Amino acid sequence: MSKLLNQRPSPAMVVAVIALVAALAGTAYAAQKINGNLIEKQTIGAGKLKKKTLTGFQINTNKLGTVPLAKVSTHTFWAVVNNPASPGNAALARASGPGITATEGGGAVTVTFPFNVTGCADVAARNNAGTTVPQAGYAQTNTSAANPNAIEVRTKDKAGNNEDADFHLIVICP
């Protein structure tokens, strides 16, 4: 036992102890002095981030691009049309974008869009632009034979007779 106490450590042992002390001291210093404010932008890769640590505040949504299934919503258009009980007086109350118009003639209101809607799905329902309850009835739609950019809407009363009435129209294109 006394032989062990009288021996000096080897140079390799001295280097190993110095390396251990330096590593522990550096880690302890970094843990105390480095925080999130000291990390420069763009220096940590996405693979090193923990899941669910970023919020919308840290993400630049302008750089994300379109989500594949979200493309559908960018091709959805709508129109709210006021059509009081007189011929030729249908008017667009509001619409999803510019260039959408509404005209009445031939027993139907023609809603025209700034693009071809022949391959789109369209649905209309009797409703109004305000908050009052609409009269009972329904609305029928079809693509205009005269204009590929237009949808013709015919409003009916609850018995199925033609009746001028306000309606909402939605057009969803692929």
C-alpha positions in Angstrom: 0.0 0.0 0.0 2.8 2.4 0.8 4.3 1.7 -2.7 1.1 3.2 -4.3 1.3 6.4 -2.2 5.0 7.0 -3.1 4.5 6.7 -6.9 3.9 9.8 -9.0 1.0 9.8 -11.5 1.9 9.1 -15.1 1.8 11.9 -17.7 -1.2 10.3 -19.3 -3.1 10.4 -16.0 -2.2 14.1 -15.5 -3.5 14.9 -19.0 -6.7 12.9 -18.4 -7.4 14.7 -15.1 -6.7 18.1 -16.7 -9.1 17.3 -19.6 -11.8 16.1 -17.1 -11.6 19.3 -15.1 -11.7 21.5 -18.2 -14.7 19.6 -19.6 -16.6 19.8 -16.3 -15.7 23.5 -15.8 -16.7 24.4 -19.4 -20.1 22.6 -19.1 -20.8 24.3 -15.8 -19.9 27.7 -17.2 -22.1 27.2 -20.3 -25.0 26.1 -18.2 -24.8 29.2 -16.0 -23.9 31.8 -18.6 -25.5 30.8 -22.0 -29.3 31.2 -22.4 -31.7 31.5 -25.3 -31.0 35.2 -25.7 -27.3 34.5 -26.5 -28.0 32.0 -29.3 -27.7 33.6 -32.7 -30.4 33.2 -35.2 -30.1 30.4 -37.8 -27.5 28.6 -35.7 -29.5 25.6 -34.5 -30.7 23.1 -37.1 -34.3 21.8 -37.1 -33.1 18.3 -36.2 -31.8 19.6 -32.9 -35.1 21.2 -31.7 -37.3 19.4 -29.3 -40.8 18.7 -30.5 -43.5 21.2 -29.6 -41.0 23.9 -28.6 -41.8 26.4 -31.4 -44.9 28.5 -31.5 -46.4 30.7 -34.3 -44.5 33.6 -32.9 -41.1 32.0 -33.8 -42.2 30.7 -37.3 -42.3 33.0 -40.3 -45.4 31.8 -42.0 -44.6 33.6 -45.2 -41.8 31.2 -45.9 -43.8 28.0 -45.3 -45.7 27.9 -48.7 -49.0 26.2 -49.3 -50.0 23.0 -47.5 -51.0 20.5 -50.2 -54.6 20.0 -49.0 -55.0 23.7 -48.3 -54.9 24.3 -52.1 -58.6 23.4 -52.2 -59.6 26.4 -50.1 -57.8 28.8 -52.4 -60.3 27.8 -55.2 -63.5 28.4 -53.3 -65.6 31.4 -54.3 -69.0 32.7 -53.1 -71.6 35.3 -53.8 -74.6 36.7 -51.8 -77.3 38.1 -54.1 -80.3 40.3 -53.2 -83.2 39.6 -55.6 -86.4 41.4 -54.6 -89.7 40.4 -56.1 -89.4 42.4 -59.4 -87.8 41.4 -62.7 -84.3 42.7 -63.5 -83.4 44.0 -60.1 -81.0 41.3 -58.7 -77.9 42.9 -57.1 -74.7 41.5 -55.7 -74.7 42.2 -51.9 -71.1 40.8 -51.4 -68.7 38.3 -52.9 -65.5 36.5 -52.2 -63.5 38.6 -54.7 -63.5 41.3 -57.4 -64.9 40.6 -60.8 -67.9 38.7 -59.7 -71.2 40.1 -61.0 -74.9 39.2 -60.8 -77.6 40.0 -63.4 -81.2 38.9 -63.7 -82.9 37.9 -66.9 -84.8 35.0 -68.5 -86.2 33.7 -65.2 -82.7 33.3 -63.6 -80.0 35.3 -61.9 -76.7 34.8 -63.7 -73.6 35.1 -61.4 -70.5 35.6 -63.5 -67.0 34.8 -62.2 -63.7 36.0 -63.8 -62.7 32.5 -64.7 -64.2 29.3 -66.3 -66.5 27.5 -63.8 -67.6 24.6 -66.0 -65.5 22.0 -64.0 -66.5 23.4 -60.6 -69.1 22.3 -58.1 -71.7 24.8 -57.2 -74.4 25.0 -54.6 -77.0 27.7 -53.9 -79.5 28.1 -51.1 -82.2 30.7 -50.4 -81.0 33.1 -47.7 -80.6 36.8 -47.4 -77.8 39.3 -46.9 -79.1 40.4 -43.5 -80.2 38.7 -40.3 -83.9 38.1 -41.0 -85.2 34.6 -41.6 -85.7 33.9 -45.3 -89.0 32.6 -46.7 -89.3 28.9 -47.3 -88.1 27.6 -50.7 -85.0 26.5 -52.5 -82.6 27.4 -55.2 -81.4 25.5 -58.3 -78.1 26.0 -60.1 -76.6 25.1 -63.4 -73.7 26.2 -65.5 -74.7 28.8 -68.1 -74.9 27.4 -71.6 -74.1 30.8 -73.0 -71.1 31.7 -70.7 -68.6 29.2 -69.3 -67.7 31.7 -66.5 -71.3 31.9 -65.2 -73.7 30.0 -63.0 -77.5 30.4 -63.4 -79.5 30.4 -60.2 -83.3 29.9 -60.1 -85.1 30.4 -56.8 -88.4 28.6 -56.1 -91.0 28.9 -53.4 -91.8 25.9 -51.2 -94.4 24.6 -53.8 -91.7 24.7 -56.6 -93.0 27.8 -58.4 -90.5 30.4 -59.7 -90.1 33.2 -57.2 -87.6 36.0 -57.0 -85.6 35.6 -53.7 -82.3 36.3 -52.2 -79.7 33.5 -52.2 -76.1 32.5 -51.3 -74.0 30.7 -53.9 -70.7 28.8 -53.4 -68.5 27.6 -56.1 -65.6 25.1 -55.4 -63.1 24.5 -58.2 -60.4 21.9 -58.4 
